[in-house]
Amino acid sequence: MREVISARDVCFAYARVPVLEHISFTVEPGDYIGLIGPNGGGKTTLLKVLLGLEKGCGDIKLFGTPLAQFTGWDKIGYLAQKSPVAQSRFPISVQEVVLMGLAGRGARVGRGELKDVYDAMQQTRTRQYAGRIFHDLSIGQQQRVLLARALVSKPQLLILDEPSTALDAESREMFFDLLGELNSKHRTTILLITHDTGEVGKHISKFMYVDKTLVFFGTKQEFCHSQEVAKKLGPFAQHTIDHLHNIHGHCPLGADCRECQHG
Amino acid sequence: MVEFLSYGFVQRGLLAGSLVAAACALLGVFLVLKRLSLIGDGMSHVCLTGVAVALLTSTSPVYMSLPVVALSSLGIMKLTQKFRIYGDAAIGIVSAAGLSVGLLITALAGGFNTDLLGYLFGSILTVTTEETVLCAGLLVLVGGGIFMGYRWLVATCFDEAFAHTRGVPTQAVNTVLVLVTSVAVVLSFKVVGIFLISALIIIPPVSALLISHTFKQVLWLAAVFGVGSVWVGIYASFVLNIPSGAAIILVSLIFLFACYVWSKGVHRG
């Protein structure tokens, strides 16, 4: 089956200071990838380069099409790290915000689009806010609306940049359960930057660790045995993630593991 | 009032002023929300270069200013995108360049006295029929553009990065927005003068934003406040014998104050 994302030798620099160097990977349909790494390690920049929001070097293909020629934006849902909440006086309703997720279909609102909007709002439990002004909602409610906006085009690939930071515990659980359902039932491919490894670990299939370069990309089990990750995180932190994800029987610390003994 | 409206130059001034004020207010809504409202101020300063060259070469200030201001507006965009300079700083740089070149040409030419003063402070009652037609064309362009590209404009102003990931041609939307704004600025300098153009772009939208609940309401109210300022301002200028440009802007400030009071009252209520 066709690769969802193909990145070859991707790099990016701000004012000649390298942020990303020689990053190559392939995302397959149905992958649920947790993108992790230290602050300033280039995770958000990598997503922006993949989406063409920052101009980097290297070859990027989305659904088999080179980024420069890619037009199938309805196949991708994107939720950024920073929502446009800073613009406090933008008088726009929640329904209009969600409708923006279909803006690529044309400058005018098409027939049948409102049904897609209500479906996405139903999924994210935001339908009751439809007529309200977006900026009158709490930050957590806004985040759910922005997730509805990312989902409204029924994307095959979801790219999410720390989407759960503003959510309360209940909303966070609902949020990750929804992502898990989209991935398992609809085979939606998900690339997710998160520090919430405990919550997301229930669903994800692969880890990607980026710290200017691609330190690691593989399955959860491979992550726990990776020497590169151990060097970056230290064996205990690496192993803690292992335990959070319930990867039993793959403990690299063996009899020395305190977590195993306690468990 | 009837006597006031019976003069041909007053009718032309009111019509041209209304058309350009509505266009500026509609454009201003998007510029204010994109935090680019001072672009009108920057472009108006660049107008001085166009007007100075026109007066030096005895050509039309409007036609001479149009390419100068349009190129400057594109320069502001390039500065922010290519050199990663903040929008307000880029506007300041281009504005200073336009103003200094204009003053230099004026000084080298030995000054233009009253001609230049008319453009600096506005002379709405000297608007020609040709200029009125241009103002009508501008409003049709702005209104038609908003009607046809409403979703792309709103999406680009609300969240440009996301709009880009939807396939919205955000670069083209921004370019068209600043180019049409540059045309509006050039056609406005006879109405309120170079010094006060940015007020036509900023004050009516800000007033409308204070009391509106939907985006479409903002657009309509901004246009109404812009046109209302022109009518009341010109009438006040006629009755009180005061400069029309200043009167128009002072009236728009009164609308802004009223909207502020209204918004406070509504929130308290």
HADDOCK unambig.tbl for C-alpha pairs under 7 A between the chains (distance, minus, plus):
assign (segid A and resid 51 and name CA) (segid B and resid 165 and name CA) 6.57 0.50 0.50
assign (segid A and resid 53 and name CA) (segid B and resid 161 and name CA) 6.64 0.50 0.50
assign (segid A and resid 71 and name CA) (segid B and resid 167 and name CA) 6.63 0.50 0.50
assign (segid A and resid 73 and name CA) (segid B and resid 165 and name CA) 6.35 0.50 0.50
assign (segid A and resid 73 and name CA) (segid B and resid 166 and name CA) 5.20 0.50 0.50
assign (segid A and resid 73 and name CA) (segid B and resid 167 and name CA) 5.75 0.50 0.50
assign (segid A and resid 74 and name CA) (segid B and resid 166 and name CA) 6.58 0.50 0.50
assign (segid A and resid 84 and name CA) (segid B and resid 158 and name CA) 6.89 0.50 0.50
assign (segid A and resid 84 and name CA) (segid B and resid 159 and name CA) 6.07 0.50 0.50
assign (segid A and resid 89 and name CA) (segid B and resid 209 and name CA) 6.94 0.50 0.50
assign (segid A and resid 90 and name CA) (segid B and resid 33 and name CA) 6.79 0.50 0.50
assign (segid A and resid 91 and name CA) (segid B and resid 213 and name CA) 5.79 0.50 0.50
assign (segid A and resid 91 and name CA) (segid B and resid 214 and name CA) 5.19 0.50 0.50
assign (segid A and resid 91 and name CA) (segid B and resid 215 and name CA) 5.34 0.50 0.50
assign (segid A and resid 92 and name CA) (segid B and resid 214 and name CA) 5.74 0.50 0.50
assign (segid A and resid 92 and name CA) (segid B and resid 215 and name CA) 5.78 0.50 0.50
assign (segid A and resid 100 and name CA) (segid B and resid 155 and name CA) 6.06 0.50 0.50
assign (segid A and resid 101 and name CA) (segid B and resid 166 and name CA) 6.67 0.50 0.50
assign (segid A and resid 102 and name CA) (segid B and resid 166 and name CA) 7.00 0.50 0.50
assign (segid A and resid 103 and name CA) (segid B and resid 151 and name CA) 6.37 0.50 0.50
assign (segid A and resid 103 and name CA) (segid B and resid 152 and name CA) 6.45 0.50 0.50
assign (segid A and resid 103 and name CA) (segid B and resid 166 and name CA) 6.21 0.50 0.50
assign (segid A and resid 103 and name CA) (segid B and resid 168 and name CA) 6.62 0.50 0.50
assign (segid A and resid 104 and name CA) (segid B and resid 166 and name CA) 4.72 0.50 0.50
assign (segid A and resid 104 and name CA) (segid B and resid 167 and name CA) 4.84 0.50 0.50
assign (segid A and resid 104 and name CA) (segid B and resid 168 and name CA) 5.25 0.50 0.50
assign (segid A and resid 107 and name CA) (segid B and resid 148 and name CA) 6.58 0.50 0.50
assign (segid A and resid 107 and name CA) (segid B and resid 149 and name CA) 4.76 0.50 0.50
assign (segid A and resid 107 and name CA) (segid B and resid 150 and name CA) 6.24 0.50 0.50
assign (segid A and resid 107 and name CA) (segid B and resid 151 and name CA) 5.06 0.50 0.50
assign (segid A and resid 107 and name CA) (segid B and resid 152 and name CA) 5.24 0.50 0.50
assign (segid A and resid 108 and name CA) (segid B and resid 148 and name CA) 6.75 0.50 0.50
assign (segid A and resid 108 and name CA) (segid B and resid 149 and name CA) 6.63 0.50 0.50
assign (segid A and resid 108 and name CA) (segid B and resid 150 and name CA) 6.70 0.50 0.50
assign (segid A and resid 108 and name CA) (segid B and resid 151 and name CA) 5.94 0.50 0.50
